[in-house]
Amino acid sequence: MAVILETTLGDITVDLFTEERPRTCLNFLKLCKTKYYNFCLFHSVQRNFMVQAGDPTSTGRGGESIFSKLYGDQARFFEMETNPRLKHRKVGTVSMVNNGGNMHGSQFLITTREDVDYLDGQHTVFGEVSEGDVVLMKINEAICDDQHRPYQDIRINHTVVLDDPFDDPAGLAAHIPDRSPEPTKEQLESGRIGADEAIDDTAGRSQEEVEEMLQEKEAKARTQILEMVGDLPEADVAPPDNVLFVCKLNPVTQDEDLEVIFSRFGDIKCCEVIRDQKTGDSLCYAFVEFEKPEACEEAYFKMDNVLIDDRRIHVDFSQSVSKVWKGGPGDSKGGQKSKFELKDKPKGAGKQYDLILEGDEGAGPSSTQGRGRSPDDRPERHSKDTESRHGKHKKKHRRDSSSSEDDRRQKKKHHKKERDSNGDRTSDRRGRDVSSSEDDRRHKKKHHKHDRDSDDDRHKERDRDRHERDRDRPKHRERHRSRSREKERKHSKHEKDRHRH
């Protein structure tokens, strides 16, 4: 007893277990006979798990049994069959989907993996795929969305019943069509991309548009990889449009020089030459951040290949998003903290070079410029600052001396307790060692005495046996001689009798 499911990807032949699952097989056969499954979608494809079909609504919540056509809506579902127990052990196992409450309708599933034992007892196994394994694997490899629904339609076009051992129930003949019905409008609109529809992204595009599309795909793939490895916060992040990247600089070029040169195009928020972390030498490239993107664009067009400190510089828009902008809008330009921070640089390394100065407000020569200080009030302010620092230092020294004296006392007490406890532990350990060594000596003494006694017993036994053998040796000799004399006597007698005869 078998049924052929003609799908848009090929034919699948299903053998039914009519003896083990008679009611479930009856429902499936009669639904196929009435062409109920025609144009049904495989609405759920979970790769290397199972494929699901049999719902005319393609939502996963529809479908009804053949008994609803015969007996009304009260017979929309029927109870699952559990005896004998059949398991989902092999690829291609066909079972009815549980609609809740251990009831079945029309939906069925086909497994695409072995040993799916957690489906046992929940879905009724009633058949297996005997032909069409390649088609089943094609369905399994379909591209789906996050709801496991294929983007391109995979439908059951037709069903063919090869052998039906069950008689048709009364009233079923009225539901069997003479020919396969045409798909309804709802069935055709339930899909996405038609099964016979060719998918070609390059159709109707010029060669330049196709190349641009491929470049966009490659760029998107690269950004996704960078996001996965942690180099980008997110794949859709975009570089700032008001930052210029300046390279091929002379090592002697300073931040102030670049700021003066580029400030002719507009207000600059930050201008910084990137330096080596250990040596502090210039790495010959810098970042210039403008207040407005228009100024950044004008500088890009006019400053490329310009001679600065006997070097032809190169200017481009910054493509880096690995830097974190720290400064706020209220920071003054002169003496502001560095706004650029490398991702792989530790937080405490800002004092070693000029790239990160977060937390070092007074570091660097630029920190003392532009703060509105007059030369006249510097000595007075310096004297006040020194006095306050001396007072703070004295108070701190008093606190430190008192706290250090208490610490020394506490340490003395702690060390004394440790010495006492160590001495007690050492004496206990020695006592235990002495007692254990005394017991070992006693045990060895007993063992040696026992060995000596056993050796003496063995020697005595050996001497006793030897003496007994020596004492019995003459008797054995005499017995041997008497036997030999008796033999000679018999032999001589025998010779005499022989001569006489």
C-alpha positions as CSV (number, residue, x, y, z in Angstrom):
1,M,0.0,0.0,0.0
2,A,1.7,3.2,-1.2
3,V,1.0,6.8,-2.3
4,I,3.1,8.9,-4.7
5,L,3.4,12.6,-3.8
6,E,4.3,14.6,-6.9
7,T,6.1,17.8,-5.7
8,T,7.6,20.7,-7.6
9,L,11.1,19.2,-7.0
10,G,10.2,15.6,-7.8
11,D,8.2,12.5,-6.8
12,I,8.2,10.9,-3.3
13,T,6.8,7.4,-2.8
14,V,5.4,6.6,0.7
15,D,4.8,3.1,1.9
16,L,2.0,2.9,4.5
17,F,1.7,0.7,7.7
18,T,-1.9,-0.2,7.2
19,E,-1.9,-3.1,9.6
20,E,-0.3,-1.2,12.5
21,R,-2.1,2.2,11.9
22,P,-5.3,1.4,10.1
23,R,-7.3,4.5,11.0
24,T,-4.4,6.9,10.3
25,C,-3.7,5.2,7.0
26,L,-7.4,5.3,6.1
27,N,-7.5,9.1,6.7
28,F,-4.4,9.7,4.7
29,L,-5.4,7.5,1.7
30,K,-8.9,9.0,1.5
31,L,-7.5,12.6,1.7
32,C,-5.1,11.8,-1.2
33,K,-8.0,10.2,-3.1
34,T,-10.1,13.3,-2.8
35,K,-7.1,15.5,-3.9
36,Y,-7.1,17.3,-0.6
37,Y,-3.3,17.7,-0.6
38,N,-3.1,19.2,-4.2
39,F,-1.2,22.5,-4.2
40,C,-0.4,22.3,-0.5
41,L,2.9,24.0,0.5
42,F,5.7,22.5,2.5
43,H,5.1,25.4,4.9
44,S,7.8,24.4,7.4
45,V,11.3,23.1,6.5
46,Q,13.7,22.6,9.5
47,R,17.0,21.6,8.0
48,N,18.2,18.1,9.2
49,F,15.1,17.7,11.3
50,M,11.9,17.4,9.4
51,V,9.7,18.9,6.6
52,Q,6.0,19.5,7.2
53,A,3.0,19.8,4.8
54,G,-0.7,19.0,4.5
55,D,-2.2,22.4,5.5
56,P,-4.3,24.0,2.7
57,T,-4.0,27.4,4.5
58,S,-0.2,27.2,4.6
59,T,-0.2,28.6,8.1
60,G,0.5,25.5,10.1
61,R,-2.8,25.9,12.0
62,G,-5.3,24.6,9.4
63,G,-6.3,21.2,8.0
64,E,-9.0,18.7,8.9
65,S,-9.4,14.9,8.6
66,I,-11.5,13.1,6.1
67,F,-14.1,12.3,8.7
68,S,-15.1,16.0,8.9
69,K,-16.3,15.7,5.3
70,L,-18.4,12.7,6.2
71,Y,-19.7,13.5,9.7
72,G,-19.4,17.2,10.1
73,D,-17.2,19.6,12.1
74,Q,-17.4,17.5,15.2
75,A,-15.2,15.0,13.5
76,R,-12.6,17.4,12.3
77,F,-9.9,15.6,14.3
78,F,-9.5,12.0,15.3
79,E,-7.5,10.4,18.1
80,M,-3.9,9.2,17.7
81,E,-3.1,5.5,17.5
82,T,-0.4,4.4,20.0
83,N,-0.4,0.6,19.8
84,P,1.8,-1.0,18.6
85,R,4.5,1.6,19.3
86,L,6.4,2.8,16.2
87,K,9.4,5.1,16.6
88,H,11.1,7.8,14.5
89,R,14.3,5.9,13.9
90,K,15.2,6.5,10.3
91,V,15.3,9.2,7.7
92,G,12.1,9.4,5.8
93,T,9.7,8.4,8.6
94,V,6.2,9.8,7.9
95,S,3.9,10.7,10.8
96,M,0.8,12.7,11.5
97,V,1.2,16.0,13.2
98,N,-0.3,16.3,16.7
99,N,-2.8,19.2,16.6
100,G,-3.1,19.3,20.4
101,G,-4.8,16.9,22.8
102,N,-3.3,13.9,20.9
103,M,-5.6,14.7,18.0
104,H,-4.8,14.5,14.3
105,G,-6.1,16.3,11.2
106,S,-4.5,16.4,7.8
107,Q,-1.0,17.7,8.5
108,F,1.9,15.3,8.3
109,L,5.7,15.5,8.6
110,I,8.7,13.6,7.1
111,T,11.9,13.3,9.2
112,T,15.2,14.2,7.6
113,R,17.4,12.9,10.4
114,E,17.8,9.6,12.2
115,D,16.8,8.8,15.8
116,V,14.4,11.7,16.5
117,D,13.2,9.9,19.6
118,Y,11.7,12.9,21.2
119,L,8.9,12.8,18.6
120,D,7.9,9.3,19.8
121,G,4.5,9.3,21.6
122,Q,3.6,12.8,20.3
123,H,3.1,12.1,16.6
124,T,1.7,8.9,15.1
125,V,4.1,7.1,12.7
126,F,2.1,5.6,9.8
127,G,4.6,5.2,6.9
128,E,8.1,5.7,5.5
129,V,9.6,7.0,2.3
130,S,10.6,4.1,0.0
131,E,11.6,6.2,-3.1
132,G,12.6,9.8,-3.6
133,D,15.3,10.3,-1.0
134,V,17.1,12.7,-3.2
135,V,13.9,14.8,-3.6
136,L,13.5,14.8,0.2
137,M,17.1,16.1,0.6
138,K,16.4,18.9,-1.9
139,I,13.5,20.0,0.2
140,N,15.6,19.8,3.3
141,E,18.2,22.1,1.8
142,A,15.7,24.9,0.9
143,I,16.6,28.4,2.0
144,C,14.1,29.5,4.7
145,D,13.3,32.5,6.9
146,D,13.5,32.6,10.7
147,Q,10.0,30.9,10.8
148,H,11.4,27.9,8.8
149,R,9.2,28.8,5.8
150,P,10.9,28.5,2.4
151,Y,11.3,31.7,0.3
152,Q,10.6,29.8,-2.9
153,D,7.4,27.7,-3.0
154,I,7.7,23.9,-2.7
155,R,4.2,22.4,-3.4
156,I,2.5,19.0,-3.7
157,N,1.2,19.2,-7.2
158,H,-0.6,15.9,-7.3
159,T,-1.2,12.7,-5.3
160,V,-1.5,9.2,-6.8
161,V,-2.9,6.3,-4.7
162,L,-1.2,3.1,-5.9
163,D,-3.1,0.6,-3.7
164,D,-6.0,1.2,-1.3
165,P,-7.0,-1.8,0.9
166,F,-9.8,0.1,2.6
167,D,-13.3,0.4,1.3
168,D,-14.7,3.9,0.7
169,P,-17.0,5.1,3.6
170,A,-20.5,6.0,2.7
171,G,-20.8,9.4,1.2
172,L,-17.1,9.6,0.1
173,A,-17.8,9.1,-3.6
174,A,-19.4,12.6,-3.7
175,H,-16.1,14.2,-2.7
176,I,-13.9,12.3,-5.2
177,P,-13.3,14.6,-8.3
178,D,-13.2,13.2,-11.8
179,R,-9.9,15.0,-12.5
180,S,-7.4,17.0,-10.5
181,P,-8.9,20.4,-9.6
182,E,-7.3,23.7,-10.5
183,P,-5.6,25.7,-7.7
184,T,-7.7,28.4,-6.1
185,K,-6.8,32.1,-5.9
186,E,-6.1,31.8,-2.1
187,Q,-3.7,28.9,-2.7
188,L,-1.8,30.7,-5.3
189,E,-1.5,33.9,-3.2
190,S,-0.4,31.9,-0.1
191,G,3.1,31.5,-1.6
192,R,6.1,33.8,-2.1
193,I,8.3,33.1,-5.1
194,G,6.7,30.7,-7.5
195,A,8.1,27.3,-7.9
196,D,8.6,27.9,-11.7
197,E,9.7,31.5,-11.3
198,A,13.4,32.1,-12.2
199,I,15.4,34.0,-9.6
200,D,17.8,36.3,-11.4
201,D,19.0,39.5,-9.6
202,T,20.9,40.7,-12.7
203,A,17.8,40.7,-15.0
204,G,17.3,44.1,-16.6
205,R,20.5,45.6,-15.2
206,S,23.5,46.9,-17.0
207,Q,27.0,45.7,-16.6
208,E,27.9,48.6,-14.3
209,E,24.9,48.1,-12.1
210,V,25.6,44.4,-11.8
211,E,29.2,45.1,-10.7
212,E,28.0,47.7,-8.3
213,M,25.6,45.2,-6.8
214,L,28.3,42.6,-6.4
215,Q,30.6,45.1,-4.7
216,E,27.8,46.0,-2.3
217,K,27.3,42.4,-1.5
218,E,31.0,41.8,-0.9
219,A,31.2,44.9,1.3
220,K,28.2,43.8,3.3
221,A,29.8,40.3,3.8
222,R,33.0,41.9,4.9
223,T,31.3,44.1,7.4
224,Q,29.4,41.1,8.8
225,I,32.7,39.3,9.3
226,L,34.2,42.3,11.0
227,E,31.2,42.5,13.3
228,M,31.6,38.8,14.2
229,V,35.2,39.1,15.1
230,G,34.5,42.2,17.2
231,D,36.2,44.9,15.0
232,L,32.9,46.7,14.4
233,P,30.1,47.5,16.9
234,E,27.5,46.6,14.3
235,A,27.5,45.8,10.6
236,D,25.5,48.9,9.5
237,V,27.8,51.4,11.3
238,A,29.0,54.2,9.1
239,P,32.3,56.2,9.4
240,P,31.9,59.9,10.4
241,D,31.5,62.4,7.5
242,N,33.4,65.2,9.2
243,V,36.8,63.5,9.8
244,L,39.8,63.5,7.4
245,F,42.5,61.0,7.3
246,V,45.9,62.6,6.5
247,C,48.9,60.4,5.8
248,K,52.5,60.6,4.4
249,L,53.3,63.2,6.9
250,N,56.8,64.3,7.9
251,P,57.8,63.0,11.3
252,V,58.5,66.5,12.5
253,T,55.0,67.8,11.7
254,Q,53.1,68.5,14.9
255,D,49.4,68.7,15.8
256,E,49.5,72.5,16.1
257,D,51.0,72.8,12.6
258,L,48.2,70.7,11.0
259,E,45.5,72.6,13.0
260,V,46.8,75.9,11.7
261,I,46.9,74.7,8.1
262,F,43.5,73.0,8.0
263,S,41.7,75.7,10.0
264,R,41.4,77.9,6.9
265,F,38.5,75.6,5.8
266,G,36.5,75.9,8.9
267,D,36.4,75.3,12.7
268,I,38.3,72.2,13.9
269,K,37.2,70.2,16.8
270,C,40.3,68.0,17.0
271,C,43.5,67.6,15.2
272,E,45.9,64.9,16.3
273,V,49.0,63.2,14.9
274,I,49.0,59.5,15.9
275,R,52.2,58.5,17.7
276,D,53.9,55.3,18.7
277,Q,52.8,53.9,22.1
278,K,56.3,53.3,23.5
279,T,58.7,55.8,21.8
280,G,56.2,58.6,21.2
281,D,57.5,59.0,17.6
282,S,55.1,60.1,14.9
283,L,53.6,57.4,12.8
284,C,53.2,59.9,9.9
285,Y,49.4,60.0,9.8
286,A,46.8,62.0,11.6
287,F,43.0,62.6,12.0
288,V,41.4,66.0,11.6
289,E,37.9,66.5,12.8
290,F,35.9,69.5,11.6
291,E,32.8,71.1,13.1
292,K,30.9,70.8,9.7
293,P,31.0,68.2,7.0
294,E,31.1,70.9,4.4
295,A,34.5,72.1,5.7
296,C,35.7,68.6,5.7
297,E,34.7,68.1,2.1
298,E,36.4,71.3,1.0
299,A,39.6,70.4,2.7
300,Y,39.5,67.0,1.0
301,F,39.4,68.5,-2.5
302,K,42.0,71.2,-1.9
303,M,44.6,69.6,0.5
304,D,45.4,66.4,-1.3
305,N,49.0,66.2,-2.6
306,V,49.9,69.5,-0.8
307,L,53.5,70.0,0.3
308,I,53.9,70.2,4.1
309,D,57.3,70.1,5.7
310,D,58.9,68.9,2.4
311,R,56.4,66.0,2.2
312,R,53.5,65.6,-0.3
313,I,50.6,64.5,1.9
314,H,47.6,62.4,1.0
315,V,44.1,63.3,2.2
316,D,41.0,61.0,2.3
317,F,37.8,60.7,4.2
318,S,38.3,58.6,7.4
319,Q,36.9,55.1,7.0
320,S,37.7,54.0,10.6
321,V,35.1,53.5,13.3
322,S,37.4,51.9,15.8
323,K,37.9,55.1,17.7
324,V,35.7,56.4,20.5
325,W,34.9,60.0,20.6
326,K,35.4,61.2,24.2
327,G,35.3,65.0,24.1
328,G,32.0,66.9,24.6
329,P,30.7,69.9,22.7
330,G,31.7,72.3,25.5
331,D,35.4,71.4,25.5
332,S,37.7,74.3,24.5
333,K,40.0,73.7,21.6
334,G,43.1,74.8,23.4
335,G,44.1,72.2,26.1
336,Q,41.2,69.8,25.3
337,K,41.7,66.1,25.9
338,S,42.4,63.7,23.1
339,K,39.3,62.4,21.5
340,F,40.8,59.4,19.7
341,E,41.3,56.1,21.5
342,L,42.6,52.9,19.9
343,K,40.5,49.8,20.6
344,D,43.3,47.5,21.6
345,K,45.0,50.0,23.9
346,P,44.5,49.4,27.7
347,K,43.0,52.2,29.7
348,G,46.0,52.9,31.9
349,A,48.4,53.4,29.0
350,G,47.4,57.0,28.2
351,K,50.4,58.4,30.0
352,Q,52.9,56.8,27.6
353,Y,52.1,58.6,24.4
354,D,49.9,61.4,23.0
355,L,47.1,59.4,21.4
356,I,45.1,58.8,24.6
357,L,45.2,61.5,27.3
358,E,42.0,60.6,29.1
359,G,42.5,61.4,32.8
360,D,45.7,63.4,32.2
361,E,44.3,66.9,32.1
362,G,47.6,68.7,32.8
363,A,49.8,66.5,30.5
364,G,51.5,67.8,27.4
365,P,52.5,71.3,26.4
366,S,49.1,72.1,24.9
367,S,47.4,71.7,28.4
368,T,48.8,75.0,29.6
369,Q,47.8,77.1,26.6
370,G,44.6,79.0,26.0
371,R,43.3,78.8,29.6
372,G,43.1,82.6,30.2
373,R,46.0,82.8,32.7
374,S,47.9,86.1,32.8
375,P,51.7,86.2,33.5
376,D,51.2,88.5,36.5
377,D,49.1,86.2,38.7
378,R,51.2,83.1,38.2
379,P,53.6,83.6,41.2
380,E,50.8,84.4,43.6
381,R,48.8,81.4,42.5
382,H,51.9,79.3,42.6
383,S,52.7,80.3,46.2
384,K,49.1,79.6,47.3
385,D,49.2,76.3,45.6
386,T,52.5,75.4,47.3
387,E,51.2,76.3,50.7
388,S,48.1,74.3,50.4
389,R,50.1,71.3,49.1
390,H,52.5,71.6,52.1
391,G,49.6,71.7,54.5
392,K,47.9,68.7,52.9
393,H,51.2,66.9,52.9
394,K,51.8,67.5,56.7
395,K,48.3,66.2,57.6
396,K,48.7,63.2,55.4
397,H,52.1,62.5,57.0
398,R,50.5,62.6,60.5
399,R,47.8,60.2,59.5
400,D,50.3,57.9,57.7
401,S,52.7,57.9,60.8
402,S,49.9,57.0,63.2
403,S,48.4,54.4,61.0
404,S,51.8,52.9,60.3
405,E,52.5,52.6,64.1
406,D,49.2,50.8,64.5
407,D,50.0,48.6,61.6
408,R,53.4,47.6,63.1
409,R,51.8,46.7,66.4
410,Q,49.1,44.6,64.6
411,K,51.8,42.9,62.6
412,K,53.9,42.1,65.7
413,K,50.9,40.5,67.4
414,H,50.0,38.6,64.3
415,H,53.6,37.2,63.8
416,K,53.8,36.2,67.5
417,K,50.5,34.3,67.2
418,E,51.8,32.6,64.0
419,R,55.0,31.6,65.7
420,D,53.2,30.1,68.7
421,S,50.8,28.2,66.5
422,N,53.7,27.0,64.4
423,G,55.6,25.8,67.5
424,D,52.5,23.9,68.8
425,R,52.1,22.3,65.4
426,T,55.8,21.3,65.3
427,S,55.7,19.8,68.7
428,D,52.6,17.8,67.9
429,R,54.2,16.6,64.7
430,R,57.4,15.5,66.5
431,G,55.4,13.7,69.2
432,R,53.4,11.9,66.5
433,D,56.7,11.0,64.6
434,V,58.3,9.6,67.8
435,S,55.4,7.4,68.7
436,S,55.0,6.2,65.1
437,S,58.8,5.4,64.9
438,E,58.6,3.4,68.2
439,D,55.7,1.4,66.9
440,D,57.6,0.7,63.7
441,R,60.6,-0.6,65.7
442,R,58.5,-2.9,67.8
443,H,56.8,-4.3,64.7
444,K,60.1,-4.9,63.0
445,K,61.4,-6.7,66.1
446,K,58.4,-9.0,66.2
447,H,58.8,-9.7,62.5
448,H,62.5,-10.6,62.8
449,K,61.9,-12.8,65.8
450,H,59.1,-14.6,63.9
451,D,61.4,-15.1,60.9
452,R,64.2,-16.6,63.2
453,D,61.7,-19.0,64.8
454,S,60.4,-20.2,61.5
455,D,64.0,-20.7,60.2
456,D,64.9,-22.7,63.2
457,D,61.9,-24.9,62.8
458,R,62.7,-25.6,59.2
459,H,66.3,-26.5,60.1
460,K,65.2,-28.9,62.8
461,E,62.8,-30.6,60.5
462,R,65.5,-31.0,57.8
463,D,68.0,-32.5,60.4
464,R,65.3,-34.9,61.7
465,D,64.6,-36.2,58.2
466,R,68.3,-36.6,57.5
467,H,68.9,-38.7,60.7
468,E,65.9,-40.9,59.9
469,R,67.3,-41.6,56.5
470,D,70.7,-42.4,57.9
471,R,69.2,-44.8,60.5
472,D,67.2,-46.7,57.9
473,R,70.0,-47.0,55.3
474,P,71.6,-50.3,56.8
475,K,68.2,-52.0,56.9
476,H,67.7,-51.1,53.2
477,R,71.1,-52.5,52.3
478,E,70.5,-55.8,54.1
479,R,67.1,-56.2,52.5
480,H,68.6,-55.6,49.1
481,R,71.4,-58.1,49.7
482,S,69.0,-60.9,50.8
483,R,66.9,-60.3,47.7
484,S,69.9,-60.6,45.5
485,R,71.1,-63.9,47.2
486,E,67.6,-65.3,46.8
487,K,67.7,-64.6,43.1
488,E,71.1,-66.2,42.7
489,R,70.0,-69.3,44.5
490,K,66.9,-69.6,42.3
491,H,69.0,-69.1,39.2
492,S,71.5,-71.8,40.1
493,K,68.7,-74.3,40.9
494,H,67.2,-73.6,37.6
495,E,70.5,-74.2,35.8
496,K,70.9,-77.5,37.6
497,D,67.5,-78.7,36.6
498,R,68.1,-77.7,33.0
499,H,71.4,-79.7,32.9
500,R,69.7,-82.7,34.4
501,H,67.1,-82.8,31.8
